[in-house]
Amino acid sequence: MSSPTTPTRGVLFVHSAPSALCAHVEWATAGVLGGNPDIAWVPQLADPGTYRAELSWQAEVGTGAALASALRGWEKLRFEVTEEPTARSEGARYSYTPKLGIFHALTGLHGDVMIPEDRIKAFRVKAALGEITMEEALDGLLGVAWDAELEPFRHAGDGAPVRWLHQVI
């Protein structure tokens, strides 16, 4: 007997990948989503010699985390994965850069970052002890460094084609 699954949708944004990694990204994506994704790679103008792609997907909740886990740690790869919230789960955003590593945030219905209470409390304690300023804490909770590093790559992708891949649930 199979357990019920909750479908959701999301998007994998590969902001930059050297040509040697493009096939590996496709294989990793296929390993998570199944099938053979037809990813349309286009030159990334913000980093000549690299490519970008977008892949929209529909699968069970948690697929965004699985995609981020399959792709993280690859040098010279920059990506983001979003997963829409459902009636049973929060949404999620994962951002990755080789310099900063992975950032994860819960997201609400409108894509806003939602910060869990325990994370806020932990940073308040660190700020009170002088280990971090409140501004640094908030920037960390919001992923400001990841946004700053990825923003030029996001804009360079305006108008890029998007492909949909549906996983059978």
Contacts in CASP RR format, 6 or more apart in sequence:
PFRMAT RR
TARGET T0000
AUTHOR 0000-0000-0000
METHOD contacts of the structure
MODEL  1
MSSPTTPTRGVLFVHSAPSALCAHVEWATAGVLGGNPDIAWVPQLADPGT
YRAELSWQAEVGTGAALASALRGWEKLRFEVTEEPTARSEGARYSYTPKL
GIFHALTGLHGDVMIPEDRIKAFRVKAALGEITMEEALDGLLGVAWDAEL
EPFRHAGDGAPVRWLHQVI
5 60 0 8 1.000
5 61 0 8 1.000
5 169 0 8 1.000
6 60 0 8 1.000
6 61 0 8 1.000
6 86 0 8 1.000
6 87 0 8 1.000
6 88 0 8 1.000
6 89 0 8 1.000
7 58 0 8 1.000
7 59 0 8 1.000
7 60 0 8 1.000
7 61 0 8 1.000
7 86 0 8 1.000
7 169 0 8 1.000
8 58 0 8 1.000
8 59 0 8 1.000
8 60 0 8 1.000
8 61 0 8 1.000
8 62 0 8 1.000
8 63 0 8 1.000
8 83 0 8 1.000
8 84 0 8 1.000
8 85 0 8 1.000
8 86 0 8 1.000
8 89 0 8 1.000
8 91 0 8 1.000
9 56 0 8 1.000
9 57 0 8 1.000
9 58 0 8 1.000
9 83 0 8 1.000
9 84 0 8 1.000
10 56 0 8 1.000
10 57 0 8 1.000
10 58 0 8 1.000
10 63 0 8 1.000
10 64 0 8 1.000
10 81 0 8 1.000
10 82 0 8 1.000
10 83 0 8 1.000
10 84 0 8 1.000
11 54 0 8 1.000
11 55 0 8 1.000
11 56 0 8 1.000
11 57 0 8 1.000
11 81 0 8 1.000
11 82 0 8 1.000
11 162 0 8 1.000
12 29 0 8 1.000
12 53 0 8 1.000
12 54 0 8 1.000
12 55 0 8 1.000
12 56 0 8 1.000
12 57 0 8 1.000
12 67 0 8 1.000
12 79 0 8 1.000
12 80 0 8 1.000
12 81 0 8 1.000
13 52 0 8 1.000
13 54 0 8 1.000
13 79 0 8 1.000
13 80 0 8 1.000
13 81 0 8 1.000
13 82 0 8 1.000
13 154 0 8 1.000
14 25 0 8 1.000
14 39 0 8 1.000
14 51 0 8 1.000
14 52 0 8 1.000
14 53 0 8 1.000
14 54 0 8 1.000
14 55 0 8 1.000
14 77 0 8 1.000
14 78 0 8 1.000
14 79 0 8 1.000
15 44 0 8 1.000
15 52 0 8 1.000
15 78 0 8 1.000
15 79 0 8 1.000
15 80 0 8 1.000
15 150 0 8 1.000
15 153 0 8 1.000
15 154 0 8 1.000
16 44 0 8 1.000
16 46 0 8 1.000
16 47 0 8 1.000
16 50 0 8 1.000
16 51 0 8 1.000
16 52 0 8 1.000
16 76 0 8 1.000
16 77 0 8 1.000
16 78 0 8 1.000
16 153 0 8 1.000
17 25 0 8 1.000
17 41 0 8 1.000
17 50 0 8 1.000
17 51 0 8 1.000
17 52 0 8 1.000
17 53 0 8 1.000
17 76 0 8 1.000
17 77 0 8 1.000
17 78 0 8 1.000
17 79 0 8 1.000
18 49 0 8 1.000
18 50 0 8 1.000
18 51 0 8 1.000
18 76 0 8 1.000
19 49 0 8 1.000
19 50 0 8 1.000
19 51 0 8 1.000
21 74 0 8 1.000
21 76 0 8 1.000
21 77 0 8 1.000
22 39 0 8 1.000
22 41 0 8 1.000
22 51 0 8 1.000
22 53 0 8 1.000
24 74 0 8 1.000
25 39 0 8 1.000
25 53 0 8 1.000
25 71 0 8 1.000
25 77 0 8 1.000
26 37 0 8 1.000
26 39 0 8 1.000
28 67 0 8 1.000
28 70 0 8 1.000
28 71 0 8 1.000
29 37 0 8 1.000
29 39 0 8 1.000
29 55 0 8 1.000
29 67 0 8 1.000
29 70 0 8 1.000
29 71 0 8 1.000
30 36 0 8 1.000
30 37 0 8 1.000
31 70 0 8 1.000
32 63 0 8 1.000
32 66 0 8 1.000
32 67 0 8 1.000
32 70 0 8 1.000
33 57 0 8 1.000
33 59 0 8 1.000
33 63 0 8 1.000
33 67 0 8 1.000
33 165 0 8 1.000
33 167 0 8 1.000
34 167 0 8 1.000
35 165 0 8 1.000
37 55 0 8 1.000
37 163 0 8 1.000
37 165 0 8 1.000
38 163 0 8 1.000
38 165 0 8 1.000
39 53 0 8 1.000
39 55 0 8 1.000
39 163 0 8 1.000
40 53 0 8 1.000
40 160 0 8 1.000
40 161 0 8 1.000
40 163 0 8 1.000
41 51 0 8 1.000
41 52 0 8 1.000
41 53 0 8 1.000
42 51 0 8 1.000
42 52 0 8 1.000
42 53 0 8 1.000
42 157 0 8 1.000
42 160 0 8 1.000
42 161 0 8 1.000
43 49 0 8 1.000
43 50 0 8 1.000
43 51 0 8 1.000
43 52 0 8 1.000
44 50 0 8 1.000
44 51 0 8 1.000
44 52 0 8 1.000
44 153 0 8 1.000
44 156 0 8 1.000
44 157 0 8 1.000
45 156 0 8 1.000
45 157 0 8 1.000
46 152 0 8 1.000
46 153 0 8 1.000
46 155 0 8 1.000
46 156 0 8 1.000
47 153 0 8 1.000
50 76 0 8 1.000
52 153 0 8 1.000
52 156 0 8 1.000
52 157 0 8 1.000
52 160 0 8 1.000
53 160 0 8 1.000
53 163 0 8 1.000
54 160 0 8 1.000
54 161 0 8 1.000
54 162 0 8 1.000
54 163 0 8 1.000
55 162 0 8 1.000
55 163 0 8 1.000
55 164 0 8 1.000
55 165 0 8 1.000
56 162 0 8 1.000
56 163 0 8 1.000
56 164 0 8 1.000
56 165 0 8 1.000
57 63 0 8 1.000
57 67 0 8 1.000
57 164 0 8 1.000
57 165 0 8 1.000
57 166 0 8 1.000
57 167 0 8 1.000
58 164 0 8 1.000
58 165 0 8 1.000
58 166 0 8 1.000
58 167 0 8 1.000
59 166 0 8 1.000
59 167 0 8 1.000
59 169 0 8 1.000
60 167 0 8 1.000
60 169 0 8 1.000
61 83 0 8 1.000
61 86 0 8 1.000
61 88 0 8 1.000
61 89 0 8 1.000
62 83 0 8 1.000
62 89 0 8 1.000
62 92 0 8 1.000
63 83 0 8 1.000
63 167 0 8 1.000
64 81 0 8 1.000
64 82 0 8 1.000
64 83 0 8 1.000
64 92 0 8 1.000
64 94 0 8 1.000
65 83 0 8 1.000
65 92 0 8 1.000
65 94 0 8 1.000
65 104 0 8 1.000
67 81 0 8 1.000
67 94 0 8 1.000
68 79 0 8 1.000
68 81 0 8 1.000
68 94 0 8 1.000
68 96 0 8 1.000
68 102 0 8 1.000
68 104 0 8 1.000
71 77 0 8 1.000
71 79 0 8 1.000
71 81 0 8 1.000
71 96 0 8 1.000
72 96 0 8 1.000
72 101 0 8 1.000
72 102 0 8 1.000
73 96 0 8 1.000
73 98 0 8 1.000
73 101 0 8 1.000
73 102 0 8 1.000
74 98 0 8 1.000
75 98 0 8 1.000
76 98 0 8 1.000
77 96 0 8 1.000
77 98 0 8 1.000
78 96 0 8 1.000
78 97 0 8 1.000
78 98 0 8 1.000
78 149 0 8 1.000
78 150 0 8 1.000
78 153 0 8 1.000
79 95 0 8 1.000
79 96 0 8 1.000
80 93 0 8 1.000
80 94 0 8 1.000
80 95 0 8 1.000
80 96 0 8 1.000
80 150 0 8 1.000
81 92 0 8 1.000
81 93 0 8 1.000
81 94 0 8 1.000
82 91 0 8 1.000
82 92 0 8 1.000
82 93 0 8 1.000
82 94 0 8 1.000
82 107 0 8 1.000
83 91 0 8 1.000
83 92 0 8 1.000
83 93 0 8 1.000
84 91 0 8 1.000
85 91 0 8 1.000
85 107 0 8 1.000
85 108 0 8 1.000
85 109 0 8 1.000
90 106 0 8 1.000
90 107 0 8 1.000
90 108 0 8 1.000
90 114 0 8 1.000
91 106 0 8 1.000
91 107 0 8 1.000
91 108 0 8 1.000
91 111 0 8 1.000
92 104 0 8 1.000
92 105 0 8 1.000
92 106 0 8 1.000
92 107 0 8 1.000
93 103 0 8 1.000
93 104 0 8 1.000
93 105 0 8 1.000
93 107 0 8 1.000
93 111 0 8 1.000
93 113 0 8 1.000
94 102 0 8 1.000
94 103 0 8 1.000
94 104 0 8 1.000
95 102 0 8 1.000
95 103 0 8 1.000
95 143 0 8 1.000
95 146 0 8 1.000
95 147 0 8 1.000
95 150 0 8 1.000
96 102 0 8 1.000
96 103 0 8 1.000
97 146 0 8 1.000
97 149 0 8 1.000
97 150 0 8 1.000
99 149 0 8 1.000
100 145 0 8 1.000
100 146 0 8 1.000
100 149 0 8 1.000
103 143 0 8 1.000
103 145 0 8 1.000
103 146 0 8 1.000
105 113 0 8 1.000
105 114 0 8 1.000
105 115 0 8 1.000
105 142 0 8 1.000
105 143 0 8 1.000
106 113 0 8 1.000
106 114 0 8 1.000
106 115 0 8 1.000
106 116 0 8 1.000
107 113 0 8 1.000
107 114 0 8 1.000
108 114 0 8 1.000
113 141 0 8 1.000
113 142 0 8 1.000
113 143 0 8 1.000
115 141 0 8 1.000
115 142 0 8 1.000
119 141 0 8 1.000
120 141 0 8 1.000
123 132 0 8 1.000
123 134 0 8 1.000
123 137 0 8 1.000
123 138 0 8 1.000
123 141 0 8 1.000
124 134 0 8 1.000
124 137 0 8 1.000
126 132 0 8 1.000
126 137 0 8 1.000
127 133 0 8 1.000
127 134 0 8 1.000
127 137 0 8 1.000
139 145 0 8 1.000
END
